[in-house]
């Protein structure tokens, strides 16, 4: 049996949301322990907020929710490290063989962790992710083997050996958006296989638009566009980079215009990801979702 580390990077989250997620995690841990899949679990919360999201009494209350099930640690970073940098910092604080990266706005079903661990058991599988509800992620995967092109960081289980083989997430170039895409592609480039486990389900509290489409803020659109340009640079797609950059600059969308301007500024400052040799083979940038997808959300 392995030891597991469950990591939640938070930013100005409310206590009630913490409690809901911790309650769901408690059920997952109980299921995994009862199934003989883990021997011990630590839940690690890393706080990127300007001021602590939790006081000592609230931390104690959450620890009480996990009493006898898992240990709890709370680290106030006193800096906004982003989800990528926060995940790296939390991982460095432990040595458990399994790292479960979990968004604080997710609520995994009781069997979620168990199914993910089982999916990770095959030789060479470095990481796996769960199926999200109620808005299912459209990224594709092999329906027979589960083999995936990339994994979403909202609910991802990683072998520590795989995590450390690529030095974790790139918190500098991809602090929040597309950090999971880049991490996944670097894992594949290092020889690891990725899997999606559709029997592992997690509720991700994403709010749809009135039309029923996935919603996104201006910040998300801008950050996602900038991250896409950075991916094109790292994964040796100069023609796509230039085409996308020109399209973003010409678009009547301020978020895309800002992303293009930020990219050019980073380029002048020599602060873009260095191209990775022979990495284009693991990076599919022709698709909207960085790989084949099973369906589209459309009106």
C-alpha positions in Angstrom: 0.0 0.0 0.0 1.0 3.6 -0.7 0.8 6.8 1.2 -1.2 9.6 -0.4 -0.9 13.4 -0.2 -4.1 15.4 -1.1 -3.2 18.9 -2.1 -5.6 21.9 -2.3 -4.3 25.3 -3.3 -6.7 28.0 -2.3 -7.2 31.7 -2.8 -9.8 33.7 -0.8 -12.0 30.6 -0.4 -14.8 30.7 2.1 -14.8 28.4 5.2 -18.1 26.6 4.2 -16.5 25.7 0.8 -13.5 24.3 2.7 -15.8 22.2 4.9 -17.7 20.8 1.9 -14.6 19.8 0.1 -13.0 18.3 3.2 -16.2 16.3 3.9 -16.0 14.8 0.4 -12.3 14.1 0.8 -13.0 12.3 4.1 -15.4 9.9 2.4 -12.8 9.3 -0.4 -10.1 8.5 2.1 -12.3 6.1 4.1 -13.2 4.2 0.9 -9.5 4.0 -0.2 -8.4 2.8 3.2 -11.2 0.2 3.5 -10.3 -1.0 0.0 -6.7 -1.6 1.1 -5.3 1.0 -1.4 -3.6 3.4 1.0 -2.1 3.1 4.4 -2.0 6.8 5.4 -3.2 10.1 4.0 -2.2 13.8 4.5 -4.5 16.6 3.4 -2.3 19.6 2.7 -3.9 23.1 2.1 -1.8 25.8 0.7 -3.1 29.4 0.8 -2.1 31.9 -1.8 -4.4 34.7 -0.5 -3.2 38.1 0.6 -4.2 37.3 4.2 -4.9 33.9 5.7 -8.2 32.3 4.6 -8.4 30.2 7.7 -7.7 31.1 11.4 -6.4 28.6 14.0 -9.9 27.7 15.1 -11.1 27.0 11.6 -8.0 24.9 10.9 -8.8 22.9 14.0 -12.4 22.4 12.9 -11.3 21.0 9.6 -8.8 18.8 11.3 -11.6 17.5 13.5 -13.5 16.6 10.3 -10.6 14.3 9.3 -9.8 13.0 12.8 -8.9 9.3 12.6 -9.0 9.4 8.8 -6.2 11.7 7.6 -3.8 14.3 8.9 -4.3 18.0 8.0 -1.7 20.7 7.3 -2.3 24.3 6.5 0.4 26.5 5.0 -0.1 30.3 4.4 2.3 31.1 1.6 2.1 34.9 2.1 2.4 35.1 -1.7 0.3 34.3 -4.7 2.2 31.4 -6.1 -0.7 30.3 -8.5 -2.1 26.8 -8.6 1.1 25.5 -10.2 3.6 27.1 -7.8 1.4 26.3 -4.8 1.1 22.6 -5.8 4.9 22.4 -6.2 5.4 24.0 -2.7 3.0 21.6 -1.1 4.5 18.6 -2.8 8.0 19.6 -1.6 6.7 19.5 2.0 5.9 15.8 1.9 7.3 12.5 0.6 4.2 10.5 0.0 4.3 8.2 -3.1 1.0 9.5 -4.4 0.0 13.2 -4.9 -3.7 14.0 -5.5 -4.0 17.5 -6.9 -7.5 18.7 -6.2 -9.3 22.0 -6.9 -10.9 23.6 -3.8 -14.2 23.9 -5.7 -14.5 20.2 -6.4 -16.4 17.5 -4.5 -15.2 14.0 -5.4 -17.5 11.0 -5.1 -16.5 8.5 -2.3 -14.9 6.0 -4.7 -13.0 8.7 -6.7 -9.6 8.3 -5.1 -9.9 4.5 -5.1 -10.6 4.4 -8.8 -7.8 6.8 -9.6 -5.3 4.7 -7.6 -6.4 1.5 -9.4 -6.0 3.3 -12.7 -2.5 4.4 -11.8 -1.4 0.9 -10.9 -0.3 -0.2 -14.4 3.4 0.0 -15.2 4.4 3.3 -16.8 1.3 5.2 -15.9 2.5 8.5 -14.4 -0.8 10.3 -13.8 -4.6 10.0 -14.2 -7.6 12.2 -13.9 -11.3 11.9 -13.2 -14.5 12.6 -15.1 -16.0 16.0 -14.2 -19.6 16.7 -13.5 -22.0 18.5 -14.2 -20.1 20.0 -17.1 -18.0 17.2 -18.5 -14.7 18.1 -20.0 -14.7 17.4 -23.7 -11.1 16.5 -24.1 -10.7 13.1 -25.7 -9.2 9.8 -24.4 -9.2 6.2 -25.6 -12.5 4.7 -24.4 -11.0 1.3 -24.0 -7.6 2.0 -22.3 -8.3 5.4 -20.9 -5.0 6.7 -22.4 -5.1 10.5 -22.6 -3.4 13.3 -24.4 -3.4 15.5 -21.3 -5.0 15.6 -17.9 -6.9 18.3 -16.1 -5.4 19.6 -12.9 -8.8 20.0 -11.2 -8.6 16.4 -10.1 -5.4 14.6 -11.0 -3.5 11.8 -9.2 0.2 11.7 -9.9 3.0 9.3 -8.9 5.6 11.3 -7.0 8.3 9.6 -9.2 6.6 11.0 -12.3 6.0 14.4 -10.7 9.7 14.7 -9.7 11.0 13.4 -13.0 9.7 16.6 -14.7 10.3 18.9 -11.6 6.6 19.3 -11.1 4.5 22.1 -12.7 6.1 25.1 -14.4 4.9 27.7 -11.9 6.8 30.5 -13.6 5.6 30.3 -17.2 2.2 28.6 -16.4 1.2 29.8 -13.0 -2.5 28.9 -13.4 -3.9 28.4 -16.9 -2.6 25.5 -19.1 -0.2 24.5 -16.3 -1.9 21.0 -16.5 -1.5 20.8 -20.3 2.2 21.7 -20.1 2.7 19.3 -17.1 0.9 16.5 -19.0 2.9 17.0 -22.2 6.2 17.1 -20.3 5.2 13.8 -18.5 4.6 12.2 -21.9 7.8 13.6 -23.3 9.6 12.0 -20.3 8.1 8.6 -21.3 5.1 8.4 -18.9 1.6 7.3 -20.0 -1.5 9.3 -18.9 -4.9 8.0 -18.3 -8.4 9.3 -17.7 -10.6 7.2 -15.4 -14.2 7.8 -16.3 -15.5 5.7 -13.3 -13.8 8.2 -11.0 -16.2 11.2 -10.9 -15.8 14.6 -9.3 -18.3 17.5 -9.1 -16.5 20.7 -10.3 -18.4 23.8 -9.3 -18.4 25.5 -12.7 -21.2 27.8 -13.4 -22.8 27.7 -16.9 -24.0 30.7 -18.9 -27.8 31.2 -19.3 -27.3 29.4 -22.7 -25.9 26.4 -20.8 -22.3 26.9 -22.0 -19.2 26.8 -19.8 -18.6 30.3 -18.5 -15.3 32.1 -18.3 -14.1 35.4 -17.0 -12.1 38.1 -18.8 -9.1 37.0 -16.8 -9.5 33.4 -17.8 -9.8 34.3 -21.5 -6.7 36.5 -21.3 -4.6 34.1 -19.3 -5.7 31.1 -21.5 -4.7 32.9 -24.7 -1.3 34.0 -23.3 -0.7 30.4 -22.1 -1.6 29.1 -25.6 1.1 31.3 -27.1 3.6 30.1 -24.5 2.8 26.5 -25.3 3.4 27.2 -29.0 6.8 28.5 -28.1 7.8 25.7 -25.8 6.5 22.9 -28.1 8.2 24.2 -31.2 5.3 25.5 -33.3 6.7 28.8 -34.6 4.2 29.1 -37.5 1.2 28.5 -35.2 2.7 31.0 -32.7 2.9 33.7 -35.3 -0.6 33.0 -36.8 -2.2 33.0 -33.3 -0.4 36.1 -32.2 -1.5 38.0 -35.3 -5.1 36.7 -34.9 -5.1 37.8 -31.2 -3.8 41.3 -32.1 -6.4 41.7 -34.8 -9.4 40.4 -32.8 -12.0 42.8 -31.5 -11.6 41.2 -28.1 -9.7 43.2 -25.5 -8.7 40.0 -23.5 -6.9 38.6 -26.6 -5.3 42.0 -27.4 -3.9 42.1 -23.9 -2.6 38.5 -24.2 -0.8 39.3 -27.4 0.8 42.5 -25.9 1.9 40.6 -22.8 3.4 37.9 -25.0 5.4 40.4 -27.0 6.6 42.1 -23.8 7.8 38.7 -22.4 9.5 37.9 -25.6 11.4 41.2 -25.5 12.4 40.5 -21.9 13.6 37.0 -22.9 11.1 35.5 -20.4 9.3 32.9 -22.5 9.7 29.1 -22.2 12.7 27.7 -24.0 11.8 25.4 -26.9 12.0 21.7 -26.0 13.8 19.5 -28.5 11.6 16.8 -30.1 8.6 17.8 -28.0 6.2 18.6 -30.9 5.2 14.9 -31.1 3.5 15.0 -27.6 1.8 18.4 -28.2 -1.4 18.6 -30.2 -2.2 22.3 -30.7 -4.4 22.0 -33.7 -7.5 21.3 -31.6 -9.5 23.7 -29.3 -8.8 21.4 -26.3 -5.2 20.4 -27.1 -6.1 17.1 -28.5 -9.0 15.2 -30.0 -12.3 15.9 -28.3 -15.4 13.8 -27.9 -18.0 16.6 -28.3 -18.4 20.3 -28.4 -20.4 22.7 -26.3 -22.3 24.8 -28.8 -25.7 26.4 -29.2 
